[in-house]
């Protein structure tokens, strides 16, 4: 990678990670301040996501001090552990968040029913992150990569045991000093779960859309049985919603009679869910594209490195914008 792109990557990554860490701290503060947030599953998942993102952002902000030549193998291992734990846990927690949304919107689960699954929504993602990070540390998989220490062989061009066993090299044994078969672990510990999450996002968005469409049909049927007075109020409320984009107290009182408010709130929750899903594709899109290009044997365009570094480092920022968006509109 040429120096201009490397410089752009370094600057953009530090800016993005600083904003991301700030956004994650804002979410964590908001969740911890209120008792009702501290016991609500959705808020607890977002708190865990924010903590994991803060760890990853901090590791990327000081990446120059973790990696050689400024850092050493111990600091490289520390950064690799933080990134593997933070990013993989974060990814799996986003799956928990998506599943939580679909259980509430599509299947109408109550908070009491969700509480029974609360340990699984948290322990499985965090356990996956801790387990994969620990195994990677024990197997000496954390080595200098493109802009951080992660799952990489050392030297980067060494021949792995897998390549020798499958006839891809004339060597009789691997010449990797560290990180033998690291590319296999990249797929097992990260990219395979990452793309499985992408499929989950597609399924959740589809089901959420269908669920709201079904709710709209039911509301329309119910509204058809209402008297003229209720219908008149309903039309006025819908016009206000369309023109202003929000509900006033008077509108809430008029729409409550025919179930319109329930549908509007359902749509808002659906929008939050879809925005978190879209954020996932934005954050991980450029890195996934780079991985696919390399998988098919092509040279990765250098411009993808600063783009991937910026969007990977900015997840906490997007989370904060989505999290505080309803509160912003409520104040208007």
N, C-alpha and C positions, 0 to 999 in steps of 0.2 A: 504494500500500500504506500503510495507516494506521500511525501511530507505534508503538502497542503491538505490532503484528506485526513491525515492523521491528526493534524493540528485542529481542523474543523471538528473532528470526532471528539477530541479531548475537551474543547471549549463547550460544544453543544451538550456533551454528556454531563459535565459539571453543572451547567445551568439547569438542565432538565432535572438532575438528581436533587439539586438544592430546592427547586420548586416542589418536587415530588415529596421530599422529606417534610417540607413545611405543610403541604396538603395532608399528609398522613398524620402529622401531629395535631392538626386542626380537627380531623375526624376523631382521633383518639380522645382528645380533650372533650369534644361534644358528647361522646358516648359515656365517658366516665363521670361527667358532671351531673347527669340526671339518673336517678334510680331506675326509672322505667326503661331507660335505654340499656342499663347494665344487666337487665334480666330478659330483654327481648332478643330472640335468637338472631334475627336479621342484623341488629346492632352489634351483637357480640361477634358475629362473623366478620362484619366490617372492621371492628376493632382489631381482630386477629390479622386481617388483610393489611391494615395500616401498619401494624407492628412489623410484620414481615417485610413490607415495602420499605419501611424506614431502615431496616437492617441492610437490605440490598442497596438502597440509595447511598447510605453512609459508606458502604464498601466500595462503591463505584466513584464517589466523590474523591476518596483518597487512594484510588487505584494505583497511582504512580508510586506511592510509598509502600504498597503491598508487593508490587512486582519488582523483580530484578531490573536494573542494577541497584536501585535505591533500597529495595527490600531484599529478603532472603527466602529460603525455602519455607521456613516456619511462618513468615508473614504471608507468603503465597498460599500455604495450606489454610491459614486463618481466613483469608479472603475467599478462597474457593469454598470453604465450609459455609461461610455466611451467605454466599450467593446461591449455592445449591439448596441450602435449607430455606432461605428466604423466597427464592423464585419458585421452587417446586411446591412449597407449602402454599404460597400465594396463588399459584395456578389451581391447586386442588381446592382451596378455599373458595375460589370463584365458582367452581363447580357446585360446592355446597350452597352458595348464594343463589345460583340459578335453580337448583332443585328446590330450595326453600320457597322461592317465588312461585314455581309451578304448583307446589303443594297447596299454597295459600289461594292462588287465583283460580287454578283449574279445578282443584279438588276440595277447596273450602276448608282446609285444615285450620283448627283453632290454635292459639298460642299454647294452650295446655297440652294438646296432642303433639305439637312440635317439640315441646320441652322433653318429651320422652326420647327423642332422637338427638337431642342437643349434644350429648357426649360424642356421638358418631360424627356429627357434622364438623366437629372441631378436632377430635383425636385422630381420625383417619388422615386428614390432610397434614396436620402437624407431625404425626407419626411417620408418614411417607417422607416428608422433608428431612426429618431427623435421621431416619434409617438410611436413606440414600446418601446423605452427607457423611454419615459415619462410615459407611461401607467404602465410599470414595476416598475418605481420609486413610483408612486402613490399607487399601489397595494402592495407595500412592498415586492417585489419579489426578490430583490437583497440581497443574503445571501452567506456565505462562501460555496463554492463548493469544487472541488477537488484541484485545485491549484490557484483559483481566486475567486472573488465575482461575481456571475452571477445569473441566474434564478434558485433558489433552495428553497425548504421548510426549515423551521427552527423550531425545530430540524430536521435533515436530515431524521430521521426515523418516523416522525409524520404521522398521518393518515389524509388524505385530505377529504374535503367535497365530492368530486367526488367518492371516495372509499366508503364512508358511504352511499351515495344515491344509489349506485349500489350493495349494500349488501356485500362488501368486508371486512367489519369490524362490530363488535358488538357495537361500540361506537355510541352515539346519536348525537354527534357534533365533529367537527374537534378539535384536540389538537395541531394544528400548531400555534405557536406563531406568525410567519411571513411566507409569501410565500405559503399560502393555494392554492392548485391546480397549483403549479408552473410547474409541469411536463407537464400539458396541454399547458401552455404558452410557454414552450420550443419548443413544436412542432409547435404551431401556429405562433410564432414570429421568429423561426429560422430553425428548422430541415425540416419542410415541404417546405419552400421556398428554402432551401439549395438543397434538392434533386430535386425540380422542376428545379433549375438551372442546375443540372447535366443532366437532360433530354434535356434542351435547348442546352447545349454544344454538346451532341451527334448529335442533329438535325443540328446544325450549321456546325459541322465538316463534316457530310455527304453531306450537300448541297454545301459546299465549294469545296469538292473533285469532286462532279459531275459537278460543274460549270467550274472548271479548265479542266476537261476531255473534256467537250463540247468545250471550247476555243481551246484546242489542236487539236480537229477534224477540227474546222473551219479554223485554221491556216494552217493545213496540206492541206486542199482543196484549199485554196488561194495560197499556195506556189506551188502547182502543176501547176498553170497557169503561173508561173513566167518564165522568159527566163533563158537560161543556165548560163548566167553571174551571175544573182541574186542567182540562185540555188547554184552555186559554192561558192559564198560568204557566203551563209546561212550555207552550210556544214562546212566551215572553222570556222564560228562563233560558231556553235553548238559544234564542237570539242574543241574549246577553252573554252567554258562554262563548258563542261564535265570535262576537265582536270584541269582547274584552279578554277572553282567554282565561278567566278565573270566575269564582263564585263569590257573591256577597252573602251576608246573613239572610237577607230577604229572599234571595234566589234559593238558598239552602232550604228555607222553610217551605217554599212552594214546590220544589222538586222532591222533597222528602215524601210527599203524599203518593207519588206514583213510581217510586223506586229509581228515579233518574239519578239521584245523588250517588246511589250505590254503584251504578254503571260508570259515572264520571270518575269516582275514586278508583274503580277497577282499572279504568283506562290509564290513570296516572301511575298506578303501581306497575302496570304493564309497560308503560313508557320507561320507567326507571329500570326495569329488568332488561329491556331491549338496549337501553343506553349502556348498561354495564357489559352486555354481550358485544356490542359494537366496539366498545373501548378495548376489549380483549383482542379483537382482530386488528385494531389500529396499533396497539402496543407491540404485538408479536408478529405483525404482518411482514415487516422488512427482514427481520431475522429469519423467518420461515422461508421467505423468497430466496434469501442468500443460501440457506441450507439446501433447498431444492436445486438451485443452480449448481451447487457443488456436488450434490448427489448424482446428477446426470453428467458430471465430468466437464462442466464448463467453468470458465474463469469468472469469479464474482466481480461485477463492476465495482470499482472502489467507492463510488458515491453511495452505495448501500451501507457501508460501514458507519459513516456519520449519521445517516438516517436511522439505522437500527439502534445505534447508541443513544440517540436523542429520544426516540419513542419508547425504548425499553426503560430508560431512566425516568420517564415522565408519568408512570402509571399512577402514582399517588396524587399528582396534580389533577388528572382526569377523574379519579375517584372523588376528590374533593368537590370538583365542579358539579358532578352528578349528584353527590350527596347533599350539597347545600342549595341546589337549584330549586327544589320545592319551597324551601324556607325563604328564598329570595322573592319568588313570585307571591308568596303569602303576605309579604310585607308591602307589596305594591298597592 
